[in-house]
Amino acid sequence: MGINDFCFACSSDDSQEYCTYDNPTVSSGENYEYSLMFILSKISEINQTASFANIEDLIERVISHETIHVVMLQLEDKDTSDKLDDLEIVYTFGAGRPHIIRMNYLGYADDNTGLVTTSL
């Protein structure tokens, strides 16, 4: 159970680039493995600009985050897995100004779990 491959696709709408999991394959028994999908933005492809210019620094977090989704999907269901991205925490900047951000804002994670769990 987890991420065992990756692939690239392009969005057909005006959404920004994002990562997700899809393409389940049966590995053994009832355990499914999924592909990590990098969804490129349509506008970036039309303009021939890179959708994931600096993904190298975040790739471990992306893989971890999507693997957490896959595990939740296997243990619970898709709705529960999708709700992970809706969880919000209070994140404190600079002189104590609080902001509410989603746990999947990987640039603010302080480890490679793929989740924002603490504030500065």
C-alpha positions in Angstrom: 0.0 0.0 0.0 1.5 3.3 -1.0 3.1 5.2 -3.9 5.1 3.0 -6.3 5.3 5.0 -9.5 4.9 8.5 -10.8 3.5 10.1 -14.0 2.7 13.5 -15.5 -0.6 14.8 -16.9 -2.0 18.1 -17.9 -5.1 19.7 -16.5 -7.9 20.5 -18.9 -9.2 23.4 -16.9 -7.6 26.6 -15.5 -6.4 25.1 -12.3 -2.9 25.6 -11.0 -0.4 22.7 -11.0 -0.9 20.2 -8.2 0.0 16.6 -7.1 -2.3 13.8 -6.4 -2.5 10.0 -6.5 -4.3 7.8 -9.0 -4.0 4.8 -11.2 -4.3 2.0 -8.6 -2.7 -1.3 -9.3 -3.1 -4.5 -7.2 0.3 -5.5 -5.8 -0.7 -8.5 -3.7 -3.9 -9.5 -2.1 -6.2 -6.5 -1.5 -3.4 -4.0 -1.2 -3.3 -1.3 -3.8 -0.4 0.8 -4.9 -0.8 4.1 -6.6 1.0 6.5 -9.0 2.0 9.9 -7.8 0.6 12.2 -10.5 2.0 15.6 -11.3 -0.8 17.6 -12.9 0.7 20.4 -15.0 -1.3 23.6 -15.5 -2.8 24.1 -18.9 -1.7 27.7 -19.0 1.9 26.8 -18.2 1.9 24.2 -21.0 0.4 26.7 -23.5 3.0 29.3 -22.5 5.8 26.7 -22.3 6.8 27.5 -18.7 7.6 25.0 -16.0 4.8 24.0 -13.7 7.0 22.5 -11.1 10.1 24.6 -11.3 11.4 24.0 -7.8 9.8 20.6 -6.9 13.2 19.0 -6.0 13.2 20.7 -2.6 9.7 19.4 -1.8 9.6 16.0 -3.5 10.0 14.0 -0.2 7.2 16.0 1.3 5.0 15.4 -1.7 5.5 11.7 -1.7 4.9 11.5 2.0 1.8 13.6 1.8 0.2 11.6 -1.0 1.2 8.3 0.7 -0.7 9.5 3.8 -3.8 10.0 1.5 -3.4 6.5 0.1 -3.1 4.9 3.6 -6.2 6.9 4.8 -8.0 5.7 1.6 -7.3 2.1 2.4 -8.1 2.4 6.1 -11.2 4.6 5.8 -12.6 5.9 2.5 -12.0 8.6 -0.2 -14.0 11.3 1.6 -11.9 10.9 4.8 -8.7 10.8 2.8 -9.7 14.0 0.9 -10.5 15.8 4.1 -6.8 15.8 5.1 -6.3 18.7 2.7 -9.1 20.7 4.3 -7.6 20.6 7.8 -6.3 24.1 8.9 -3.9 25.2 11.6 -3.0 28.6 13.0 0.5 29.5 11.8 2.3 32.3 13.5 4.6 34.6 11.5 7.2 37.1 12.6 6.0 39.2 15.5 3.2 36.8 16.4 0.7 37.5 13.6 -1.4 34.4 13.3 -2.6 33.1 9.9 -4.8 30.1 9.1 -3.3 27.8 6.6 -4.1 24.3 5.4 -2.0 21.4 6.5 -1.0 20.5 3.0 0.8 23.8 2.3 4.1 21.9 2.0 6.4 24.9 1.9 5.6 25.5 5.6 6.2 22.0 6.7 9.3 21.7 8.9 10.0 18.0 8.2 9.4 15.6 5.4 6.0 14.2 6.6 4.1 16.2 4.1 2.0 17.9 6.7 2.3 21.3 8.4 2.0 20.5 12.1 3.6 23.3 14.1 4.0 27.0 14.0 7.1 29.1 14.2 
